Amino acid sequence: MGVLLSPASLAKQVEALASGAFLQDELDLIENGLSLLRPPEKISTVECAEKYRVLPGAEDGATVRYDRMRTPYNVGPMNALDDPACNLVVMVKPSRSGGTTVVENYEFKMMRFGPMGHIAHVLNSDEAVTDYCRTVVKPMFEHNPELQSRVGTQRGDDTDTFKRIAGYPVEWLSAKNSTFRNRQPIFMVSDETDAWAKTWAKTPKVQIDGRQKLLGHRRKGAVLSHPDLGWKAGVAATFEDSSRGVYIMRCAECGDHAAAYATKFWDDVPEFKLWWPSDKEAPADDRLKRAESEAGMLCPHCGTLLTEAQRKAMIDAALTDPSCGTDGWMHRGQTLDALDGVLGEIEAHPTRGFWIRGLMVKAETLGKLAREYEAALIKFERTRD
C-alpha cells in the first residue's frame, strides 16, 4: 500500500514540481537527441588514438596520451588499415616495437566511432589471453569511460575477455580449433602467430580468409609476430605475399637514402647497418663492454658511423619526408634512388606488408642492440647452438 503524504509534504512536492526541480534541463534533452542523429566522426586511426585514447603510464597510476612519434614507423600500418583497398596488414616485428598498439588503436576507433562489427583478437594461448586482457584490455576501458559507456548492460556483455559494443561482440581468444569455427569477424587480429600451435601457425592468413570469405570488401585483418618460424611459414611467409614494405631513411650526414632493413626481396636496396668493434680474441666482458659503448649505425653511402641522436632523428624525419615513401615506407612497384629517394607508384595489393627492424625502434639503444648481438655471437662460438 502506498504511503499518504501529509498536507504539508504534499504542498512541498507541488512547489518543487512547479519550480521544475523534477524536470531535466531542456537544453540537455536537445543535446542528447542531437547526439543520436550525428553521423560517426570521420577520423583516421592515428588521429583518433592521439585525440581520444588514454593509456596507463609507467608508474603511480599516471596516464598518458598516445603519441605517434614514439613509434613513427607504425603510422604506415595504421593508415593501411584505414585504406578501403587494403584487406590485410602484415607486420613482422621485434619486441617493444609497439606493433600490437597498431591493431589496438584500430579496434579503439571501431568501438569509439564505428562503423562497428564483430572483432576477434586471437593470441597464442589461454594464458596469453588472460595476461593481455589484464594488462591491456582492462586499462583501455578503465581509462576511457566513453568506451565503457558503449558496452552492453545485459548479462555476459561485459566480461574480462568479451565485450558487446553497439550490439556486436568483441572477443579476445586463444588460437585453437573452437576459435576458428562458427565465427565471422569483420576485423580479425592474429597476434604473435609464430608462437601458435603448429597447426595454425603455418598459415595464419588462411585462418583469417576462412572466417571472412563471405564478408566482401569491408573485411579487415592483421597478422603480426616475430618471425620465429623463418621464411617458409608464419608471418614471414605471409609477408612474402604482400606489398613487402621496407622503411626508408635519409643519412643525417650525406642525405642519401637507404633502408633500415631491406629483406631478401630488395637485394638492390642499400641498408643502414648496426656496427660495433668486435674482436674474437678479446675476453667476453671486454667484447660486451665495447659493443655497448662504441656502437653506431653505419651509412652505406658515406661510411659515417651515425650516433644514437642522429638515428632517432632520421626515424622521425622519414615519416613526413616524401622522398622516403608513404609514411616512410617503400612498397612493391617502387624503386629506390640513393639521391632522389623512393620513386614510382605503389602496386595495388590487398595485403600491405611492413617489416620492422631493431634499428627502427627508438625504445632500444644502439648500445643495447649491439651488446645483445655480441652476446649471441659469444654463445654461438662456445656452443655452436
N, C-alpha and C positions, 0 to 999 in steps of 0.2 A: 504494500500500500504506500502511495506517495506521501511525502511529508507536506503538511499545510503550512504556508507562510503566515506569520503574524501580519497584521495591517502595516506595522512599521517596516518590516522586512520587505513586504510587497511594494511599499512606496519607494524604498531604496532601489529595488530592481527596476521599477518603472522609470525612475530618474536616470539610472545607468543606461537603460535601453534608449531613452530619449537623447542622451548625450553622445550616443554612438560608441559606447565602451565595448559593446559586443560585436561591433561591425569591423570587418577588415578594411584597411585603407583602400579606397577605390583606385588609387594610382598603382598600388601593389597588384591589385587584381588585373589591371590593364597590362602591366609589365609581364606578369606570369602568363597571360593569354598570348601576348605577342611572342614570347619566347618559344611557344609551341608552333608558331607559324613561321618562324625564321628558318631558312634552309641551313644545313650544316655549314660551318665555317670552312671555306676553301683555303686550305693551308698545307704547306709541304710538311713532310715528316720532320725535317730538321728544324723548321720554324716552330712547329708545334712543340717539339721537345724543349727548345730553348725558351719559349714563351710560357709554357704551362707545366712541364714536368719538374717535380721536386724530387731530389734523390737524397738518401741518407749521407751525411758527411762522414769524415774519418773518425770522429770521436765526440764524446759528451753530448750525444743526441743532436748534433748540428745537422743542418740540411743545406744542400747546395743546388744550384740550377744546372741543368745540362748545358755544356759549352762545347760547340763543335771543334774549337781549336785544341782541345785536349787530344783529340784523335781526328785530325783533318782528313785523313785518308778514308774515314768511314762515311763522309758526306756522299761520295760517289755511290756506294751501295744503297744508302737511304734514298737518294734521288732515283736510282734504278727501280726500287720498289714502288715509287710513285708513278713511274712511267707505264702507261697502259700497254705499251708494246712489249714490256718485259713480264714474263710469267714466272721466272725463277731466277733467284740470285744465289750464286755460289761463292762462298768466301773461304779460302784456305788461309788459316791464321795461326799465329802463335798465341801463347797465353798473355794476358794483360794487354791485349790489343784493343779491347772494347768491342769486339765483334758482336757479342751477344746483345749489346746495347742497341745495335742497329735494328734487330728484329723487335726488341722491347719497345723502342720508340715508334715503330710502325704499328705494333699492337696497341700501344697507348693512343695513337692518333685514331685508329679504328674505334676503340672503345669510347674515346672522348668526343669525337666529332662524326664518326661514321664515314662512309656507309658501312654499317656493321654486318657481320656474318659470322659463321662458325669459325673459331680459331682453335687449332690444335698445335701445341708446342711439345715436341717429343724429345725427351732426353734419354740417356743411355741406360738408366736403371731406376728402380723404385727409390733407392737411397738418394740418387741424384735429384729426383723429383722432389723428395722431402726437403732436401737441403736448399734447392733452388727456390722453392715456394716460401721457405722460412726466411731466406736472406734477400730475395729479390721481389717476389710477388707480394708478400705481406707488407713490406715497406712501401711498395708502389701504391697500394690502396690506402695505407695509413697516412701517408704524406700528401696524398692528392684526394681530398674529400669529395671534390666534384666527380671524380671517377667512382668512388664508393657509392655516391648517391644514385648512380645509374644501375647498380646491382639489384637484381630482383629480391623480393622480400618473402617469396614462398619458401617452404621447407626444401632444403637442398640447393637453393640458389646461390648460397654464399659459403663455400667450404674452403679449406686450405688449397685444394687442387682443382676446384671447379667454381666458376662464376657464371651466372646468367645475366647478360647485359643486353638490354633492348630486345629481349626475347631469344637471344642466341647464346649457345654455350661457348665458354672459353675454358679450355682444358689444358692441364699440364700432365703429360703421360709418359710412361716408360716404353721403350722400344720392345714390344713383344707381340705375339700373334693377335691377341684380342684388340690391341690398339689399331692394327691395320685391317680391321673388319668393321663393316656397318658404320663407317664414318665418311662424311663428305665435307671436309672443312674448306671454306673459301680461302683461308690462309693457313698453310701448314709449315711449321718450322721443324727441321731435322737438325738437332743440336748435338755437336760432338759425335758425329756419326761413326768415325773411325774407332770409337770405343764401344759401339754397339756390339751385340752378339753377331757372329759372322754371317748368320742367315740374312740379316737385314743390313749389315754394314757394307757389304759389297756393292750394292746398288741402291743408294738412298733415293735417287731420283725416281726409280721405278715405284717405290712406295708412295711417293707424292703423286705421280701420274695416275697410279691405280685408284687413289682416293678421289682425284679431281677430274676424272675423264669426262664427266657429264656436266661440268660447270661452265664450260665455254671460256671466253676471253678474260673474264674478271678474276679468274683464279690466280692466286699468288702462292709462291713457295720460297723457302730459303733452306739451303744446305750449308752448314758451317762447321768446321772442325780443323784440328791439327792433322796434317797428312800422315798419320801413323801407319797406314796400310800401303804407302808408296803409290806409284803411278798406275798400278793395274786395277785398283779397286778404291772404293770410298770416295772421299771428297776430291782427291787429285784427279781420279778418272772422270768424275763429274765435271771438274774444271776444264778438262780437255775438250768436252763437247759444249763449250760456252764461248763467249766473246774473248776470253783469255786476257783479261785486263791486267796491265802492269803499271806501277806508279812511276812517273817520270819527274825528275828534279833537275834544276839548273845549278851547276857548280857556283859556289859563292865567290870563287876566285877568278875563273876564266869565263864563266857564263855559258859554257856548253852543257848540253843535255845528256842524261843517261838514266837508266832505270835503277831503282832501289834493288830490284831483283828481276831479271828478265825471263826466268823459267826456260825450259828447254825448247819452247816454241818460238822464242825470239832470239835465235842464236846470233843474229847480226846486230843486236842492240847492245851497246856497251853498258857496263854496270859499275856503280859505285861499290867499293869493297871495304869490309871491315879489315883493318890492318893493325898488327902489333908485332914487336920484335919477338922472335921465337928461337930459342937455342936448345936443341935436344940434349946437349951435353951439360947444360946447367942444372943445378938442383931444382926440384919441383917447386919449392917455395919461392925461389927467385924467378922462375918462369911465370908463376901466377902473379907475383907482385909486379913484374914488368908489364905483363899483359894488361893488368888493371890500370896502371899509372900512365902507360905510354900509348894506349890505343887511340886510333883515329879512323876517319873514313877517307879512303883513297879515291881521288878523282881519276877516271881512266883516260882523261884527255891531257890535263896539265901536270898530273902526278902530285898535286898538292895533298898533304895529309890534313884533311879538314878537321876542325875542332868540334867538340860537342855543341857549342853555341851555334856554329855555322850549320851543322847538320839539322838542328831543330828549326832554325830559320828557313832552311831550304824546304823542309817538310811542309811548313806553314805556307810558304810562298807558292808552292806548286798548286795549292787548292784554287787559287784565283788567277793564276798565270795561264792565259790561253795557249801559250806555246808548250805547256806541259800537258795538254789534252783537256778532256772534260773532267772537271773536279780533280785534276791531277792524274787522270787515268788515260792510257792508250789502249785501244781495243782492236780487234780484227778489222781489217780494211784500211788501217792507218799505218804509216811508216814514221820512223824517227830520223831526223837530220840533226847531227850534233849541234850545228849552229842555229838552225831555224826552229828546231823542236818537232812537235807532232804535226804531221801533215796528212791530209786526206780526211774522208768521212768514215764514221763508224759503220761497219757492215751490219745490216739488220739481223738480229738474232734474238730469239725469245728467252734465251738463257744468258744472263750477264754474269761474267766471272771476274773475281778480284782476288789477287794473290798478295797477301800482306806478309811482309818480312820483318825480321827483328830490327833492321836499320831504320824502319819507318816508325817504330814505336817509341814515342818520346818518354814513356814511363820507365824505359830501360836506358841506362847509360852505356856509352861505348865501352867503358872500362868493365862494366859488369858482363856485357856480352862477350868481350874478349877473354875475360877470366874463365867464363863458363866453357867457351870453346877450347881454351888451353887445357883446362881440367879434363875435358873429354878426350883430348889428344893424349894426355899423360896416361889416362886409364887404358886407352886402346894400346898404347905402346907396351904397357905392362901385361895386359891380359889378352890382347887381340880380340876383345869382345866389344 
